[in-house]
Each structure stands twice: as structure tokens, then as C-alpha cells.
Amino acid sequence: MTTRNGDALAEVTKVKESAGRLAHGEAAGEGDPVRVLAGLIHQLAEQVERMVDIGTMTPLGRGPDSPRPR
């Protein structure tokens, strides 16, 4: 695992933990829960993009077991 990969995975883990707290009613601060959720989704999407860019993940439809035509 490269440092960049480890960094992206660490960020995904933080987003997962934050989403879990939000789901259990432990929202951080007094922010609007919908906006907090939207921010978490945005962060997660950015990290998935980073992981695809550095080759950690294969884009959907391009892997060897993909049901989609290549």
C-alpha cells in the first residue's frame, strides 16, 4: 500500500465513522444533518476518485469479473 493509498483509505475510514455517528443521532455540532450527510458523500466520492486514479480500485465495468462489456 502506497502512502497516497493509505491516506485515501484513512479518509474513507473517517467518513465511515462520521456517517455512523450521524446515523445514530450523534451528529457533530448543530449543523443541518442533510448538509452534513451531503458533505460526507462528497468526501467519500473524492477519496474513491483518488483511489481509482492511483490504481487501487478498478473503475466499474473494467475489471476481469465485470459483467459489462469492455
mmJSON file of the N, C-alpha and C atoms, coordinates in Angstrom:
{"data_MODEL":{"atom_site":{
"group_PDB":["ATOM","ATOM","ATOM","ATOM","ATOM","ATOM","ATOM","ATOM","ATOM","ATOM","ATOM","ATOM","ATOM","ATOM","ATOM","ATOM","ATOM","ATOM","ATOM","ATOM","ATOM","ATOM","ATOM","ATOM","ATOM","ATOM","ATOM","ATOM","ATOM","ATOM","ATOM","ATOM","ATOM","ATOM","ATOM","ATOM","ATOM","ATOM","ATOM","ATOM","ATOM","ATOM","ATOM","ATOM","ATOM","ATOM","ATOM","ATOM","ATOM","ATOM","ATOM","ATOM","ATOM","ATOM","ATOM","ATOM","ATOM","ATOM","ATOM","ATOM","ATOM","ATOM","ATOM","ATOM","ATOM","ATOM","ATOM","ATOM","ATOM","ATOM","ATOM","ATOM","ATOM","ATOM","ATOM","ATOM","ATOM","ATOM","ATOM","ATOM","ATOM","ATOM","ATOM","ATOM","ATOM","ATOM","ATOM","ATOM","ATOM","ATOM","ATOM","ATOM","ATOM","ATOM","ATOM","ATOM","ATOM","ATOM","ATOM","ATOM","ATOM","ATOM","ATOM","ATOM","ATOM","ATOM","ATOM","ATOM","ATOM","ATOM","ATOM","ATOM","ATOM","ATOM","ATOM","ATOM","ATOM","ATOM","ATOM","ATOM","ATOM","ATOM","ATOM","ATOM","ATOM","ATOM","ATOM","ATOM","ATOM","ATOM","ATOM","ATOM","ATOM","ATOM","ATOM","ATOM","ATOM","ATOM","ATOM","ATOM","ATOM","ATOM","ATOM","ATOM","ATOM","ATOM","ATOM","ATOM","ATOM","ATOM","ATOM","ATOM","ATOM","ATOM","ATOM","ATOM","ATOM","ATOM","ATOM","ATOM","ATOM","ATOM","ATOM","ATOM","ATOM","ATOM","ATOM","ATOM","ATOM","ATOM","ATOM","ATOM","ATOM","ATOM","ATOM","ATOM","ATOM","ATOM","ATOM","ATOM","ATOM","ATOM","ATOM","ATOM","ATOM","ATOM","ATOM","ATOM","ATOM","ATOM","ATOM","ATOM","ATOM","ATOM","ATOM","ATOM","ATOM","ATOM","ATOM","ATOM","ATOM","ATOM","ATOM","ATOM","ATOM","ATOM","ATOM","ATOM","ATOM","ATOM"],
"id":[1,2,3,4,5,6,7,8,9,10,11,12,13,14,15,16,17,18,19,20,21,22,23,24,25,26,27,28,29,30,31,32,33,34,35,36,37,38,39,40,41,42,43,44,45,46,47,48,49,50,51,52,53,54,55,56,57,58,59,60,61,62,63,64,65,66,67,68,69,70,71,72,73,74,75,76,77,78,79,80,81,82,83,84,85,86,87,88,89,90,91,92,93,94,95,96,97,98,99,100,101,102,103,104,105,106,107,108,109,110,111,112,113,114,115,116,117,118,119,120,121,122,123,124,125,126,127,128,129,130,131,132,133,134,135,136,137,138,139,140,141,142,143,144,145,146,147,148,149,150,151,152,153,154,155,156,157,158,159,160,161,162,163,164,165,166,167,168,169,170,171,172,173,174,175,176,177,178,179,180,181,182,183,184,185,186,187,188,189,190,191,192,193,194,195,196,197,198,199,200,201,202,203,204,205,206,207,208,209,210],
"type_symbol":["N","C","C","N","C","C","N","C","C","N","C","C","N","C","C","N","C","C","N","C","C","N","C","C","N","C","C","N","C","C","N","C","C","N","C","C","N","C","C","N","C","C","N","C","C","N","C","C","N","C","C","N","C","C","N","C","C","N","C","C","N","C","C","N","C","C","N","C","C","N","C","C","N","C","C","N","C","C","N","C","C","N","C","C","N","C","C","N","C","C","N","C","C","N","C","C","N","C","C","N","C","C","N","C","C","N","C","C","N","C","C","N","C","C","N","C","C","N","C","C","N","C","C","N","C","C","N","C","C","N","C","C","N","C","C","N","C","C","N","C","C","N","C","C","N","C","C","N","C","C","N","C","C","N","C","C","N","C","C","N","C","C","N","C","C","N","C","C","N","C","C","N","C","C","N","C","C","N","C","C","N","C","C","N","C","C","N","C","C","N","C","C","N","C","C","N","C","C","N","C","C","N","C","C","N","C","C","N","C","C"],
"label_atom_id":["N","CA","C","N","CA","C","N","CA","C","N","CA","C","N","CA","C","N","CA","C","N","CA","C","N","CA","C","N","CA","C","N","CA","C","N","CA","C","N","CA","C","N","CA","C","N","CA","C","N","CA","C","N","CA","C","N","CA","C","N","CA","C","N","CA","C","N","CA","C","N","CA","C","N","CA","C","N","CA","C","N","CA","C","N","CA","C","N","CA","C","N","CA","C","N","CA","C","N","CA","C","N","CA","C","N","CA","C","N","CA","C","N","CA","C","N","CA","C","N","CA","C","N","CA","C","N","CA","C","N","CA","C","N","CA","C","N","CA","C","N","CA","C","N","CA","C","N","CA","C","N","CA","C","N","CA","C","N","CA","C","N","CA","C","N","CA","C","N","CA","C","N","CA","C","N","CA","C","N","CA","C","N","CA","C","N","CA","C","N","CA","C","N","CA","C","N","CA","C","N","CA","C","N","CA","C","N","CA","C","N","CA","C","N","CA","C","N","CA","C","N","CA","C","N","CA","C","N","CA","C","N","CA","C","N","CA","C","N","CA","C","N","CA","C"],
"label_alt_id":[null,null,null,null,null,null,null,null,null,null,null,null,null,null,null,null,null,null,null,null,null,null,null,null,null,null,null,null,null,null,null,null,null,null,null,null,null,null,null,null,null,null,null,null,null,null,null,null,null,null,null,null,null,null,null,null,null,null,null,null,null,null,null,null,null,null,null,null,null,null,null,null,null,null,null,null,null,null,null,null,null,null,null,null,null,null,null,null,null,null,null,null,null,null,null,null,null,null,null,null,null,null,null,null,null,null,null,null,null,null,null,null,null,null,null,null,null,null,null,null,null,null,null,null,null,null,null,null,null,null,null,null,null,null,null,null,null,null,null,null,null,null,null,null,null,null,null,null,null,null,null,null,null,null,null,null,null,null,null,null,null,null,null,null,null,null,null,null,null,null,null,null,null,null,null,null,null,null,null,null,null,null,null,null,null,null,null,null,null,null,null,null,null,null,null,null,null,null,null,null,null,null,null,null,null,null,null,null,null,null],
"label_comp_id":["MET","MET","MET","THR","THR","THR","THR","THR","THR","ARG","ARG","ARG","ASN","ASN","ASN","GLY","GLY","GLY","ASP","ASP","ASP","ALA","ALA","ALA","LEU","LEU","LEU","ALA","ALA","ALA","GLU","GLU","GLU","VAL","VAL","VAL","THR","THR","THR","LYS","LYS","LYS","VAL","VAL","VAL","LYS","LYS","LYS","GLU","GLU","GLU","SER","SER","SER","ALA","ALA","ALA","GLY","GLY","GLY","ARG","ARG","ARG","LEU","LEU","LEU","ALA","ALA","ALA","HIS","HIS","HIS","GLY","GLY","GLY","GLU","GLU","GLU","ALA","ALA","ALA","ALA","ALA","ALA","GLY","GLY","GLY","GLU","GLU","GLU","GLY","GLY","GLY","ASP","ASP","ASP","PRO","PRO","PRO","VAL","VAL","VAL","ARG","ARG","ARG","VAL","VAL","VAL","LEU","LEU","LEU","ALA","ALA","ALA","GLY","GLY","GLY","LEU","LEU","LEU","ILE","ILE","ILE","HIS","HIS","HIS","GLN","GLN","GLN","LEU","LEU","LEU","ALA","ALA","ALA","GLU","GLU","GLU","GLN","GLN","GLN","VAL","VAL","VAL","GLU","GLU","GLU","ARG","ARG","ARG","MET","MET","MET","VAL","VAL","VAL","ASP","ASP","ASP","ILE","ILE","ILE","GLY","GLY","GLY","THR","THR","THR","MET","MET","MET","THR","THR","THR","PRO","PRO","PRO","LEU","LEU","LEU","GLY","GLY","GLY","ARG","ARG","ARG","GLY","GLY","GLY","PRO","PRO","PRO","ASP","ASP","ASP","SER","SER","SER","PRO","PRO","PRO","ARG","ARG","ARG","PRO","PRO","PRO","ARG","ARG","ARG"],
"label_asym_id":["A","A","A","A","A","A","A","A","A","A","A","A","A","A","A","A","A","A","A","A","A","A","A","A","A","A","A","A","A","A","A","A","A","A","A","A","A","A","A","A","A","A","A","A","A","A","A","A","A","A","A","A","A","A","A","A","A","A","A","A","A","A","A","A","A","A","A","A","A","A","A","A","A","A","A","A","A","A","A","A","A","A","A","A","A","A","A","A","A","A","A","A","A","A","A","A","A","A","A","A","A","A","A","A","A","A","A","A","A","A","A","A","A","A","A","A","A","A","A","A","A","A","A","A","A","A","A","A","A","A","A","A","A","A","A","A","A","A","A","A","A","A","A","A","A","A","A","A","A","A","A","A","A","A","A","A","A","A","A","A","A","A","A","A","A","A","A","A","A","A","A","A","A","A","A","A","A","A","A","A","A","A","A","A","A","A","A","A","A","A","A","A","A","A","A","A","A","A","A","A","A","A","A","A","A","A","A","A","A","A"],
"label_entity_id":["1","1","1","1","1","1","1","1","1","1","1","1","1","1","1","1","1","1","1","1","1","1","1","1","1","1","1","1","1","1","1","1","1","1","1","1","1","1","1","1","1","1","1","1","1","1","1","1","1","1","1","1","1","1","1","1","1","1","1","1","1","1","1","1","1","1","1","1","1","1","1","1","1","1","1","1","1","1","1","1","1","1","1","1","1","1","1","1","1","1","1","1","1","1","1","1","1","1","1","1","1","1","1","1","1","1","1","1","1","1","1","1","1","1","1","1","1","1","1","1","1","1","1","1","1","1","1","1","1","1","1","1","1","1","1","1","1","1","1","1","1","1","1","1","1","1","1","1","1","1","1","1","1","1","1","1","1","1","1","1","1","1","1","1","1","1","1","1","1","1","1","1","1","1","1","1","1","1","1","1","1","1","1","1","1","1","1","1","1","1","1","1","1","1","1","1","1","1","1","1","1","1","1","1","1","1","1","1","1","1"],
"label_seq_id":[1,1,1,2,2,2,3,3,3,4,4,4,5,5,5,6,6,6,7,7,7,8,8,8,9,9,9,10,10,10,11,11,11,12,12,12,13,13,13,14,14,14,15,15,15,16,16,16,17,17,17,18,18,18,19,19,19,20,20,20,21,21,21,22,22,22,23,23,23,24,24,24,25,25,25,26,26,26,27,27,27,28,28,28,29,29,29,30,30,30,31,31,31,32,32,32,33,33,33,34,34,34,35,35,35,36,36,36,37,37,37,38,38,38,39,39,39,40,40,40,41,41,41,42,42,42,43,43,43,44,44,44,45,45,45,46,46,46,47,47,47,48,48,48,49,49,49,50,50,50,51,51,51,52,52,52,53,53,53,54,54,54,55,55,55,56,56,56,57,57,57,58,58,58,59,59,59,60,60,60,61,61,61,62,62,62,63,63,63,64,64,64,65,65,65,66,66,66,67,67,67,68,68,68,69,69,69,70,70,70],
"pdbx_PDB_ins_code":[null,null,null,null,null,null,null,null,null,null,null,null,null,null,null,null,null,null,null,null,null,null,null,null,null,null,null,null,null,null,null,null,null,null,null,null,null,null,null,null,null,null,null,null,null,null,null,null,null,null,null,null,null,null,null,null,null,null,null,null,null,null,null,null,null,null,null,null,null,null,null,null,null,null,null,null,null,null,null,null,null,null,null,null,null,null,null,null,null,null,null,null,null,null,null,null,null,null,null,null,null,null,null,null,null,null,null,null,null,null,null,null,null,null,null,null,null,null,null,null,null,null,null,null,null,null,null,null,null,null,null,null,null,null,null,null,null,null,null,null,null,null,null,null,null,null,null,null,null,null,null,null,null,null,null,null,null,null,null,null,null,null,null,null,null,null,null,null,null,null,null,null,null,null,null,null,null,null,null,null,null,null,null,null,null,null,null,null,null,null,null,null,null,null,null,null,null,null,null,null,null,null,null,null,null,null,null,null,null,null],
"Cartn_x":[0.848,0.0,0.897,0.659,1.449,0.936,1.715,1.299,0.019,-0.056,-1.268,-2.472,-2.292,-3.372,-3.773,-2.779,-3.062,-3.784,-3.397,-4.061,-5.522,-5.778,-7.153,-7.978,-7.405,-8.124,-8.409,-7.47,-7.684,-8.834,-8.907,-10.003,-11.345,-11.371,-12.605,-13.051,-12.111,-12.439,-13.04,-12.487,-13.034,-14.467,-14.7,-16.05,-17.014,-16.577,-17.418,-17.791,-16.809,-17.071,-18.016,-17.814,-18.695,-20.117,-20.253,-21.582,-22.264,-21.503,-22.063,-22.591,-21.824,-22.283,-23.547,-23.588,-24.76,-25.977,-25.77,-26.868,-27.426,-26.587,-27.025,-27.447,-27.661,-28.146,-27.088,-25.832,-24.737,-24.083,-24.891,-24.384,-23.435,-22.375,-21.379,-21.92,-21.803,-22.217,-23.717,-24.096,-25.518,-25.882,-25.08,-25.33,-26.547,-27.053,-28.169,-27.722,-28.409,-27.985,-27.919,-28.787,-28.761,-27.488,-27.114,-25.876,-24.648,-24.682,-23.581,-23.455,-24.584,-24.584,-24.074,-24.519,-24.047,-22.535,-22.018,-20.573,-19.826,-20.372,-19.738,-19.733,-20.826,-20.901,-19.872,-19.752,-18.776,-17.355,-17.025,-15.693,-15.417,-16.402,-16.231,-16.006,-16.772,-16.595,-15.205,-14.704,-13.35,-12.302,-12.465,-11.491,-11.557,-12.744,-12.874,-12.205,-12.404,-11.731,-10.218,-9.695,-8.246,-7.762,-8.524,-8.116,-8.138,-9.091,-9.137,-7.958,-7.68,-6.58,-5.224,-5.008,-3.707,-3.667,-4.766,-4.76,-5.141,-5.626,-6.035,-7.35,-8.218,-9.528,-9.662,-10.422,-10.71,-12.067,-12.165,-13.457,-14.486,-15.717,-16.807,-16.87,-16.977,-17.092,-15.772,-14.661,-13.362,-12.559,-13.087,-12.366,-12.532,-11.723,-11.775,-13.095,-13.792,-15.037,-16.266,-16.067,-17.156,-18.163,-19.457,-20.476,-20.678,-20.133,-20.301,-19.311,-19.743,-18.802,-17.714,-16.521,-15.397,-15.114],
"Cartn_y":[-1.168,0.0,1.235,2.132,3.352,4.351,5.371,6.399,7.077,7.377,8.033,7.127,5.822,4.872,4.83,4.787,4.776,6.032,7.173,8.43,8.399,7.927,7.858,6.907,5.762,4.796,5.362,6.104,6.737,7.73,8.489,9.449,8.735,7.633,6.858,6.34,5.885,5.394,6.506,7.714,8.848,9.152,9.113,9.377,8.305,7.053,5.949,6.159,6.524,6.746,7.923,8.994,10.161,9.82,9.051,8.64,7.757,6.898,6.058,6.878,7.892,8.778,9.52,9.994,10.706,9.778,8.536,7.567,7.229,7.345,7.028,8.265,9.36,10.574,11.354,11.072,11.759,12.759,13.532,14.478,15.476,15.774,16.724,18.142,18.873,20.267,20.428,21.604,21.905,22.087,21.516,21.658,20.873,21.262,20.573,19.162,18.122,16.746,16.419,17.019,16.757,17.33,18.512,19.119,18.347,17.858,17.045,15.78,15.131,13.922,14.208,15.306,15.671,15.886,16.507,16.703,15.387,14.445,13.131,12.387,12.462,11.809,12.423,13.724,14.413,13.977,13.933,13.491,12.063,11.199,9.8,9.669,10.421,10.387,10.85,11.885,12.364,11.295,10.593,9.573,8.376,8.001,6.903,7.307,8.552,9.029,8.944,9.352,9.271,7.828,6.922,5.518,4.931,5.344,4.886,5.481,6.761,7.44,6.797,6.329,5.749,4.241,3.688,2.279,1.312,1.794,0.908,0.222,0.937,0.391,0.39,-0.578,-0.65,-0.004,0.92,1.527,0.467,0.697,-0.226,-0.543,-1.796,-2.216,-2.498,-2.4,-2.612,-3.744,-4.331,-5.416,-6.732,-7.727,-9.022,-9.767,-9.491,-10.182,-9.32,-8.221,-7.303,-7.901,-7.773,-8.261,-7.325,-6.136,-5.173,-5.462,-5.237,-5.423,-4.353,-4.726,-3.792,-3.305],
"Cartn_z":[0.0,0.0,0.0,-0.944,-1.013,0.012,0.258,1.205,0.726,-0.56,-1.086,-0.899,-1.135,-0.947,0.518,1.401,2.833,3.278,2.714,3.049,2.621,1.42,0.919,1.774,2.128,2.953,4.344,4.904,6.212,6.151,5.065,4.909,4.759,4.027,3.868,5.235,6.037,7.376,8.234,8.152,8.904,8.472,7.163,6.649,7.155,7.145,7.622,9.087,9.901,11.322,11.54,10.787,10.899,10.476,9.412,8.945,9.987,10.63,11.682,12.847,13.247,14.333,13.915,12.687,12.19,12.183,11.755,11.689,13.079,14.092,15.456,16.237,15.534,16.182,16.932,16.652,17.323,16.369,15.677,14.683,15.322,14.599,15.091,15.002,16.077,16.076,15.934,15.523,15.372,13.908,13.009,11.586,11.122,9.993,9.366,8.985,9.476,9.192,7.696,6.905,5.464,4.847,5.278,4.763,5.231,6.467,6.976,6.135,5.863,5.045,3.636,3.051,1.714,1.711,2.765,2.867,2.97,3.733,3.857,2.521,1.802,0.489,-0.455,-0.42,-1.267,-0.932,0.355,0.775,0.338,0.499,0.117,-1.384,-2.161,-3.62,-4.024,-3.382,-3.682,-3.375,-2.275,-1.908,-2.851,-3.272,-4.242,-5.553,-5.985,-7.197,-7.059,-5.9,-5.668,-5.746,-5.155,-5.148,-6.559,-7.37,-8.767,-9.534,-9.31,-10.012,-9.732,-8.497,-8.172,-8.397,-8.934,-9.309,-8.22,-7.092,-6.007,-6.33,-7.027,-7.387,-8.904,-9.41,-10.834,-11.078,-12.028,-12.325,-12.697,-12.335,-12.608,-14.103,-14.412,-15.799,-16.478,-15.742,-16.37,-15.734,-14.7,-14.031,-14.75,-14.41,-15.094,-14.863,-13.754,-13.471,-13.757,-14.452,-14.723,-15.704,-15.386,-16.307,-17.503,-17.42,-18.507,-19.647,-20.871,-21.988,-21.937,-22.344,-22.338,-23.72],
"occupancy":[1.0,1.0,1.0,1.0,1.0,1.0,1.0,1.0,1.0,1.0,1.0,1.0,1.0,1.0,1.0,1.0,1.0,1.0,1.0,1.0,1.0,1.0,1.0,1.0,1.0,1.0,1.0,1.0,1.0,1.0,1.0,1.0,1.0,1.0,1.0,1.0,1.0,1.0,1.0,1.0,1.0,1.0,1.0,1.0,1.0,1.0,1.0,1.0,1.0,1.0,1.0,1.0,1.0,1.0,1.0,1.0,1.0,1.0,1.0,1.0,1.0,1.0,1.0,1.0,1.0,1.0,1.0,1.0,1.0,1.0,1.0,1.0,1.0,1.0,1.0,1.0,1.0,1.0,1.0,1.0,1.0,1.0,1.0,1.0,1.0,1.0,1.0,1.0,1.0,1.0,1.0,1.0,1.0,1.0,1.0,1.0,1.0,1.0,1.0,1.0,1.0,1.0,1.0,1.0,1.0,1.0,1.0,1.0,1.0,1.0,1.0,1.0,1.0,1.0,1.0,1.0,1.0,1.0,1.0,1.0,1.0,1.0,1.0,1.0,1.0,1.0,1.0,1.0,1.0,1.0,1.0,1.0,1.0,1.0,1.0,1.0,1.0,1.0,1.0,1.0,1.0,1.0,1.0,1.0,1.0,1.0,1.0,1.0,1.0,1.0,1.0,1.0,1.0,1.0,1.0,1.0,1.0,1.0,1.0,1.0,1.0,1.0,1.0,1.0,1.0,1.0,1.0,1.0,1.0,1.0,1.0,1.0,1.0,1.0,1.0,1.0,1.0,1.0,1.0,1.0,1.0,1.0,1.0,1.0,1.0,1.0,1.0,1.0,1.0,1.0,1.0,1.0,1.0,1.0,1.0,1.0,1.0,1.0,1.0,1.0,1.0,1.0,1.0,1.0,1.0,1.0,1.0,1.0,1.0,1.0],
"B_iso_or_equiv":[0.0,0.0,0.0,0.0,0.0,0.0,0.0,0.0,0.0,0.0,0.0,0.0,0.0,0.0,0.0,0.0,0.0,0.0,0.0,0.0,0.0,0.0,0.0,0.0,0.0,0.0,0.0,0.0,0.0,0.0,0.0,0.0,0.0,0.0,0.0,0.0,0.0,0.0,0.0,0.0,0.0,0.0,0.0,0.0,0.0,0.0,0.0,0.0,0.0,0.0,0.0,0.0,0.0,0.0,0.0,0.0,0.0,0.0,0.0,0.0,0.0,0.0,0.0,0.0,0.0,0.0,0.0,0.0,0.0,0.0,0.0,0.0,0.0,0.0,0.0,0.0,0.0,0.0,0.0,0.0,0.0,0.0,0.0,0.0,0.0,0.0,0.0,0.0,0.0,0.0,0.0,0.0,0.0,0.0,0.0,0.0,0.0,0.0,0.0,0.0,0.0,0.0,0.0,0.0,0.0,0.0,0.0,0.0,0.0,0.0,0.0,0.0,0.0,0.0,0.0,0.0,0.0,0.0,0.0,0.0,0.0,0.0,0.0,0.0,0.0,0.0,0.0,0.0,0.0,0.0,0.0,0.0,0.0,0.0,0.0,0.0,0.0,0.0,0.0,0.0,0.0,0.0,0.0,0.0,0.0,0.0,0.0,0.0,0.0,0.0,0.0,0.0,0.0,0.0,0.0,0.0,0.0,0.0,0.0,0.0,0.0,0.0,0.0,0.0,0.0,0.0,0.0,0.0,0.0,0.0,0.0,0.0,0.0,0.0,0.0,0.0,0.0,0.0,0.0,0.0,0.0,0.0,0.0,0.0,0.0,0.0,0.0,0.0,0.0,0.0,0.0,0.0,0.0,0.0,0.0,0.0,0.0,0.0,0.0,0.0,0.0,0.0,0.0,0.0,0.0,0.0,0.0,0.0,0.0,0.0],
"pdbx_formal_charge":[null,null,null,null,null,null,null,null,null,null,null,null,null,null,null,null,null,null,null,null,null,null,null,null,null,null,null,null,null,null,null,null,null,null,null,null,null,null,null,null,null,null,null,null,null,null,null,null,null,null,null,null,null,null,null,null,null,null,null,null,null,null,null,null,null,null,null,null,null,null,null,null,null,null,null,null,null,null,null,null,null,null,null,null,null,null,null,null,null,null,null,null,null,null,null,null,null,null,null,null,null,null,null,null,null,null,null,null,null,null,null,null,null,null,null,null,null,null,null,null,null,null,null,null,null,null,null,null,null,null,null,null,null,null,null,null,null,null,null,null,null,null,null,null,null,null,null,null,null,null,null,null,null,null,null,null,null,null,null,null,null,null,null,null,null,null,null,null,null,null,null,null,null,null,null,null,null,null,null,null,null,null,null,null,null,null,null,null,null,null,null,null,null,null,null,null,null,null,null,null,null,null,null,null,null,null,null,null,null,null],
"auth_seq_id":[1,1,1,2,2,2,3,3,3,4,4,4,5,5,5,6,6,6,7,7,7,8,8,8,9,9,9,10,10,10,11,11,11,12,12,12,13,13,13,14,14,14,15,15,15,16,16,16,17,17,17,18,18,18,19,19,19,20,20,20,21,21,21,22,22,22,23,23,23,24,24,24,25,25,25,26,26,26,27,27,27,28,28,28,29,29,29,30,30,30,31,31,31,32,32,32,33,33,33,34,34,34,35,35,35,36,36,36,37,37,37,38,38,38,39,39,39,40,40,40,41,41,41,42,42,42,43,43,43,44,44,44,45,45,45,46,46,46,47,47,47,48,48,48,49,49,49,50,50,50,51,51,51,52,52,52,53,53,53,54,54,54,55,55,55,56,56,56,57,57,57,58,58,58,59,59,59,60,60,60,61,61,61,62,62,62,63,63,63,64,64,64,65,65,65,66,66,66,67,67,67,68,68,68,69,69,69,70,70,70],
"auth_comp_id":["MET","MET","MET","THR","THR","THR","THR","THR","THR","ARG","ARG","ARG","ASN","ASN","ASN","GLY","GLY","GLY","ASP","ASP","ASP","ALA","ALA","ALA","LEU","LEU","LEU","ALA","ALA","ALA","GLU","GLU","GLU","VAL","VAL","VAL","THR","THR","THR","LYS","LYS","LYS","VAL","VAL","VAL","LYS","LYS","LYS","GLU","GLU","GLU","SER","SER","SER","ALA","ALA","ALA","GLY","GLY","GLY","ARG","ARG","ARG","LEU","LEU","LEU","ALA","ALA","ALA","HIS","HIS","HIS","GLY","GLY","GLY","GLU","GLU","GLU","ALA","ALA","ALA","ALA","ALA","ALA","GLY","GLY","GLY","GLU","GLU","GLU","GLY","GLY","GLY","ASP","ASP","ASP","PRO","PRO","PRO","VAL","VAL","VAL","ARG","ARG","ARG","VAL","VAL","VAL","LEU","LEU","LEU","ALA","ALA","ALA","GLY","GLY","GLY","LEU","LEU","LEU","ILE","ILE","ILE","HIS","HIS","HIS","GLN","GLN","GLN","LEU","LEU","LEU","ALA","ALA","ALA","GLU","GLU","GLU","GLN","GLN","GLN","VAL","VAL","VAL","GLU","GLU","GLU","ARG","ARG","ARG","MET","MET","MET","VAL","VAL","VAL","ASP","ASP","ASP","ILE","ILE","ILE","GLY","GLY","GLY","THR","THR","THR","MET","MET","MET","THR","THR","THR","PRO","PRO","PRO","LEU","LEU","LEU","GLY","GLY","GLY","ARG","ARG","ARG","GLY","GLY","GLY","PRO","PRO","PRO","ASP","ASP","ASP","SER","SER","SER","PRO","PRO","PRO","ARG","ARG","ARG","PRO","PRO","PRO","ARG","ARG","ARG"],
"auth_asym_id":["A","A","A","A","A","A","A","A","A","A","A","A","A","A","A","A","A","A","A","A","A","A","A","A","A","A","A","A","A","A","A","A","A","A","A","A","A","A","A","A","A","A","A","A","A","A","A","A","A","A","A","A","A","A","A","A","A","A","A","A","A","A","A","A","A","A","A","A","A","A","A","A","A","A","A","A","A","A","A","A","A","A","A","A","A","A","A","A","A","A","A","A","A","A","A","A","A","A","A","A","A","A","A","A","A","A","A","A","A","A","A","A","A","A","A","A","A","A","A","A","A","A","A","A","A","A","A","A","A","A","A","A","A","A","A","A","A","A","A","A","A","A","A","A","A","A","A","A","A","A","A","A","A","A","A","A","A","A","A","A","A","A","A","A","A","A","A","A","A","A","A","A","A","A","A","A","A","A","A","A","A","A","A","A","A","A","A","A","A","A","A","A","A","A","A","A","A","A","A","A","A","A","A","A","A","A","A","A","A","A"],
"auth_atom_id":["N","CA","C","N","CA","C","N","CA","C","N","CA","C","N","CA","C","N","CA","C","N","CA","C","N","CA","C","N","CA","C","N","CA","C","N","CA","C","N","CA","C","N","CA","C","N","CA","C","N","CA","C","N","CA","C","N","CA","C","N","CA","C","N","CA","C","N","CA","C","N","CA","C","N","CA","C","N","CA","C","N","CA","C","N","CA","C","N","CA","C","N","CA","C","N","CA","C","N","CA","C","N","CA","C","N","CA","C","N","CA","C","N","CA","C","N","CA","C","N","CA","C","N","CA","C","N","CA","C","N","CA","C","N","CA","C","N","CA","C","N","CA","C","N","CA","C","N","CA","C","N","CA","C","N","CA","C","N","CA","C","N","CA","C","N","CA","C","N","CA","C","N","CA","C","N","CA","C","N","CA","C","N","CA","C","N","CA","C","N","CA","C","N","CA","C","N","CA","C","N","CA","C","N","CA","C","N","CA","C","N","CA","C","N","CA","C","N","CA","C","N","CA","C","N","CA","C","N","CA","C","N","CA","C","N","CA","C","N","CA","C","N","CA","C"],
"pdbx_PDB_model_num":[1,1,1,1,1,1,1,1,1,1,1,1,1,1,1,1,1,1,1,1,1,1,1,1,1,1,1,1,1,1,1,1,1,1,1,1,1,1,1,1,1,1,1,1,1,1,1,1,1,1,1,1,1,1,1,1,1,1,1,1,1,1,1,1,1,1,1,1,1,1,1,1,1,1,1,1,1,1,1,1,1,1,1,1,1,1,1,1,1,1,1,1,1,1,1,1,1,1,1,1,1,1,1,1,1,1,1,1,1,1,1,1,1,1,1,1,1,1,1,1,1,1,1,1,1,1,1,1,1,1,1,1,1,1,1,1,1,1,1,1,1,1,1,1,1,1,1,1,1,1,1,1,1,1,1,1,1,1,1,1,1,1,1,1,1,1,1,1,1,1,1,1,1,1,1,1,1,1,1,1,1,1,1,1,1,1,1,1,1,1,1,1,1,1,1,1,1,1,1,1,1,1,1,1,1,1,1,1,1,1]
}}}
